[in-house]
Amino acid sequence: MRLVVWWSGAALLLSACGRTGATDAEQTPSTPRLEAWQLETEGAEPLVVGIFDTKEQTHCAFRPDTAGTTRCLPLPVSALELTTNFADSECRRSVYRAVQPAARAVDLAAGQSLTVPLPVEGCEQRYAVAQLAPLTDTTPLFFDTGSCRRSAAAANPVLADLGQAQDYVIDEVVAPERYVSGTAVDGPLLGERLRVRQIESGDGFRFTQQLFDETWQKPCSLSTQRDALGCMPSSLGDTTSFHVDAQCEGQQLWRSPSCSEPAFIGNYGDFYALGELWAEPVFERGKGCREWTVPGSSDEFYTRGDALGNDAIATPAWAQAGSGRLQLRGLQGDDGELVVLSDALFDATTTPTVRYSGSVPRYYDTSIASGCRPVWTTQGDVRCVPETAIVDPYVYFFSVDAECDQPALFCPRAEGCVGVDVISMAYDENGEYRAVSRNAGKAVAGDMVFGMQNGECRPQGPAGVQFFDVGEQLSWDDYPQLGEVNGLR
């Protein structure tokens, strides 16, 4: 991995951010501090979805702190993003942005410590725990393009489609020693080449951190590949627009972004070995064919090598166990035991702080012969929602009504979405992304969708089976409820 000495930049950034918080002593091994945040159901092993810090009374995850030490830092607020702007003329105080309703969650956390990403230097992302201060509308913004210059963008613009944005800067940094540190250790082996890597804290608590493909010597994440479960390492795309010649008709090249460290070429199609590293000029097909030049870029380009076999990616086997209605799904270990994995190992997680589209079912509901996934509701419950339900449907810029008030929902099924269970999601007042309601999908009344055009709401075309509407509200009681240990209410 390509790394650079980072601490000098971090120290500079933090020294310019504001005051430094007091340091708490590390927890001793005799007083366990970290506990599993987990879901429970009768007749099955618990499903660990995260970590609970009993001293800080918050959920946390192991991340590199400002000095690069792995620590269990509080989970960040959803949708609080690090921008490329700075609040000072020396471009040291980074600006963070939250768009409503996430901005409300940051405001509610005033005076509390939040985990925020720091600007990436080299190939390592580090994090600080800090209190944030809001920027006023008149605060000038600067951005670094080799030299620090004032940005033409307003500090706090109204985003037409997303609502009011609020910008923040770090006000006070909390000493990282306040949080529990951990060390990487090897866990179980799956399918001879897939290793579970864990983090072990000083008091002996272990948490699954990543899956590691020992053939490629790279981390990988679980996803569906060719209708089967696979653990995918970093790779380059199936297609490319780059070539070796000025006509863009010759040999193709694949771009490897800085720090990506791909294992091979291909995401969903066929897989190919990385070919030669190309050191000559590169040309890109777009509107014509032109030489690709990005000053200061450390991206690399490869030719395509030989085709790889079916063993290019590790293919672990699903397993499930339990004596009740819900059976817990995991992976088959080489020792024959069920290995229950944390959500962090999947390409789309089931944790309540992110969107649910495409998340992997973690249970099997024997009463309906279908997989189901945990979904947190605004009522404080955790329900196991069947994989046949549409959770957090995608919304285009179309509406089902002539006033353009009610969004039209996109249907991902060729047969349509009438009668299908629909789970609507939204941020609650605490900034958590939770299920608001369960409804039956229905056809769009009048079979026409509308959209804003030149300031007016106008018909855009037939809805067909591509779009649908929310119909009758249904009860949550049809879905089994999961017990939650160390959850936040």
N, C-alpha and C positions, 0 to 999 in steps of 0.2 A: 504494500500500500504506500502511496506517495504522500509523505507527511512533511510538514515544515515546522520549525520551532514556532510555537504559537503563543506562549505565555506572555511574551513582551507586549504583543498587540492586545491581548485580553486585559492585561494590567492597565494599559493605557486607556482602553475603553472604559473599564470599571472605575478608574480613578477620576474620570471625567463625568461619571454618571451621577454622583451625589455621595451621600453619607454611606458608611459601612455599618451594617447591623452587628449586634453583639453575637459572640460565638458561644454555643452550648457545647458541653462536653459530649464525647462520643458515648454511645451506649455500651455497657460492658457485657461480655458473653453470658454472665449470670442473670441478666435481666432481658429476656427476649423482647424485642421492640416491634419487629415486623410480623404481621400475620397475613394469612391468605384472605383476599376478598373473593368469595366463592358463592356458587349457586348450589342448592341441594334439592334433591327429589328422592322420594322413598324408593329404596331398592337399588340405588346406583351410587357410585362414588361421586364425591363433590367435583364440580367443574370450577377450576380456578380461573377467574377472569382478571385478576389484578392483585395488587398488594395494598395493605392497609398499615399505615404508620400510626401505632397506638399513641405515641407521644405527641405527634403533631395533629392527630385526629383527621387525617386526610389520606386519600389514595395517592400512591406514588409509583414511579417507574424508574428503573435503573438507566441513567444517562450520564455522559461525561460532564463533569462540572467545569468551572472556569479554568481549573488547573489540569483537566484531563482525567481526574480521578472518577471512577464509576461510583455514583451515589444514587440512592432512591429519592429522587426529587419529586415534588408535588406534580400531579398531572396539569398540563397547561390548559388554559381556557380555550374552548373551541373557537375557531375563526379569528383568533388574535394573531395577526401576521406581522412578520418583520418586513418592513418596506426597504426600498433602496434610498430613502431620503434620510437626511440628518437634520438635527435641530440647531446645530451650531456651525459657525463659519469655518471650523477646522475639520468638520465631518467626523466627529468622534461620538456624538450622542445619537444613536440610532433611533429612528421613529418607528413605532409599532402602531398598527391600525386595526380597529375592530369596526365592523359594520353591524348596525342594528339588525336583530336584537342582541347580538353578541356583545355589543358595546355596553349594553345595560348590565351584563354580567360582570364586566370589568369595573364598572362604576360601583356595583354592589360590593365588589371585593376591595373597595378603597380601604387602605390601611392594612390589608392582608398581603401576604407574600405570594407572588405568582411566578411560575417557571416560564422563562422566555428564551427563545433561541438567540444566540449571538451570531454576528456575521461570520460566515465560514471563511477560514483561512487555511490554505492547503486543501486537504481532503477530509478534514475532521469537523463535525458539527459539535459545538459545545453549548452549554446552557448556564444561565444564571437564575437564581431565585431572588426576586426583587419586588419592591413596591413601585407602582407606576404612578406618574402624575400626568393628567390630561394637558394637552396643548390647547392654547386659545386660538381663536380664528385668525388673530393677527400675528401669530408666531411665524417668522419666515422659515422656509425649508431650503435646505441645501442638498445637492447630490454630488457624488464623487465620480467624475469621468476622467480621472487622471489628475485633475485639479478640482478643488472644492469650489463649487459655484452655486449661486442661488437658483432654486428651481422656479419655473414659471407656474407650477401647480399651486393652488391654494392649500393651506394646511388642513382644512376641514371641509372638503367639497360635499355637495349633495349629489349622491350617486342616483341617477335617474331611476334605475330599476331595483337597486338594492336598499335604498333608504339612506339615512344620515350616517356618515362615517365619523368616527372619533379617533383622533391620533393621541398617542401617549409617548412618554419618554421614561427611562429608568430614573427613579428618584432616590431610592435607597437599596443597596445591595445587601443581601443576607449572607453571612459567612457560610460557605458550603459545608464546613465541618459540623454544622448543626444537623446534617442529614447522614443517614447510615451509609457507609461505604460497602462495596462488595467486590468479590474476586471471581473471575471467570473460571469455571470448572467443567469437565466433561460429564455428560449424563448418559442415558441409555443409547444403544445403537439400534437403528431401524433398517432392516433390509440390507445389511452388510456394509453399506456405504454412507448411510444417513445418520449423522450424529446429533443428538440433542445436546446443546450447550446451555449451561445454567449459570446463574450468578448466585454465589453463596455469601451471605452477610457474616459479620463477625460472630453473631449468636447462633450460627448454624442454619439459618433459614435459607432454603434454596428456591429459586424461581426460574422457570424456563425462559431463556432469553432469545434463542435463535436455533434454527436448524442449519447444519453445516454438511455440505456434500464433500466427503473426503476424497472422492475421485477428482473433482475440480479444485479442491481446497478453497472453496468459496461458500459464503452463506447462501441460503436459498429460502424461498417462501412457497407455501402450499397453494396450488391453484389447479384448476381442471385443464388438463392438456390432452387433446384428442380423445375426449370423453372418458378420460381416466385421471385419477389423482396423480399429480406429479409435484416435485419440489424444484422450482425454477430458480436457477442462479441468474445473476445479471447477464443480459444478452443484448445483442444489437437487433434492430428491426428486420422484418421479413423483406421489406422493399427499401429502395434507396433512390435518390435523385442525383447522386454524385458519380462522376466519371473521371477517367484519366486523360481524356482528350477534349480539345476546345470545341468539338462538334457534339459532344455528349452522346456519342454513338458507339464508343469503344467499351473497354472493360469497365465494369462498375466498381465503385468503392463504397465501403460502409464507414460511416462516421461514428467514432467512439468518443463521446463527450468526456471532458476532463473528470477524473475520479471514478468513472463508471466501472472500469476493470471487468469487461465482459468475458464470459466463458466461451461463447461461440456466437454465431449469427443465426437469428431466427427466434420468433416469439411464439407463433401459433402454427406456422406451416412446417416445412422441412427445416432441419437443423444442419448447419455447415460449420466446419472448423474455420477459425480465423486464418486468413491467408497471410501474405506478406504485409509488413508495415510499409505504407506508401510515403515516400519522402519528397516526391516531385509535386508540381502544381496540381491542384484539384479543381475540377470544373463542375458546376451545378446546373441542372436543367430546371428552368422555371419559365419565365417569359423570355424564351431564347436559351442560350447557353453562355454562361459567363464564369470567369475564374472566381473561386471562393476565397475570400480574404476577410479575416477578422483579426485586426491588430491585437497582439498579446494573447491570442487564444492558444491553449495547450491541448486542444482536441487532436485526436489522432485518426488516421484513416487506414482501413485494411482492405485488401482484396479478399475475395471469397475462396475458401479452401475446399477440401473434399467434403462430400456429404457424410453426415454422421449417422450411426445406427440408432435403433430404437432405445439403446441404453444411454443416450445422450443425457437424459435427466433421470434422477432417481424416482422410482415409482413405489412408494410405500403402500401398504394395504390397510384399508379401513377395517376397524374391528369395533364391536359394540358389546356392552355388557350391562346387565341390570335385571332385576326380577319384578319391577313395577311397570306402570304404564309407560314411563319414559326410560329408554335405555341410553346410556351415555356413549357417545361415539368418540373413538380415539384411533391411534395407530397401533399396529401389531409390532411389539418389540421382538428382538431376536431371541429373547429368553422366553417368549410365549406370553408375556404379560401385556395387558392393555396399557398403553402409554397415553395418559390424558394430557393434552397439550393446551397451553395458554393461547388466548386469542391473538397474541402478538405475532404468532408464527404464520398466520393466514394472510393472504393478500387483501382480503376484505374482512374486517373484524366484526364481532357482534357486540362490542362494548358500546355503552350508551352515549359515548361522546362523539361518535362519528355516524355518517350515513350508513344505511343498512343494505343498499343495493348490492346484490351478488354475494352477501355473506354466506359462509358455509354452515349448513345445519350442524349443530353440536349434539343434538339428541335425535333419537328415533322414537316416534309416537306409535306404539303398537296398536292403539285403538283405531287409528286411521291409516296405518301402514305407510307412513310418510315421515320424512325428516322434519325437524322443527328447530327453530333458532330462538334464543332468548331475546325478548324485546322489553325494554323498560317503558312503563306508561307514566303519564302525568299524575296518576293516582297513587304512585309509589309502589306498584306491583311489578313483578317480572313475569311475563307470560311467554310460554313456548309457542311461537307462531308457526304454523305449517309452512313448508317451503313452497307450497302452491299459492300462498297469499302474495299479493303485490305490496311490498313494504316501501313506503316513501316513493310513490310513483313520480316519474320524471314529468316536469312541466315545461312545455314550450311557450313561446310568446303568443299563444292563442287562448281564446276564452270560449265558453259554451253559451254565453248570453250576449245580446246585442248592446249591452252597456259595457262590456269588457271588464266585468267585476269578478266573475267566477272562472278561474283557470281551467282549461281543458287538460286532461291527463293523458299522457302518452301510454298506449297499450303495447307491451313488448311481445304479445302473443298473436300469431297469425290468425287464430280462430276468434279473436276478440276477447274483451274483458267483461262482458255483461255477466253478472252473477258471481264474479270472482271476488273473494275477500280483499279489501283494500285497507291498508293501515296507513293513516295519515300521520306525518311527523312534523314537529315544530320545536323551536327552542322555548323552554319554559322561562320563568322570571329569573332563574338562577343560571341561565345560560346552558342548561343541559338539553341535549337533543333527545326528545322523548315522544312516544306514541300518544297522539291526541285522541284518536277515535278509530273504531273499526266499522267499516261500512261495506255494503254490497255494491259492486260496480254496476252502473246502468248506462244505457245508450244515451247519447247526446240528444236532447229534445230538439226536434226539427232537423236533426242530422246535418247541422251546419256549424262550423267554427268561425269565430270572429277574431279580429286583431286591429290594433291601432294603426292607422295609416293617415299621414298628414294631419295628425291631431284629432282624427275621428275614428270611432269604432265601426269597422266595416266588415262584411262577410268576406271570408278568405277561401272558402271551399267546403266540400262535403267532409263530414267527420269520418264516415266509413267505419272500419274496425280499428283504424289507427288511433282514434281518440275516444275517450269515454268520460263519464261524469261520476261523481260520488252519489250513491243512492241511499237506501234505508240504513239507519244506524243499527249495528248489531252489538250484542253483549260480549264482554271479554270472558264471561264464564265458560264459554265453549272451549277455551284454550286452557290447558293445565297451568297452574301457578307454581312457580319455583320459589323456594325459600332462599333468602339472601343473607349471608353472613358478612359483617363488616361493610355493609353498604352505607351510603350517605343519604339521609332522608331530608 
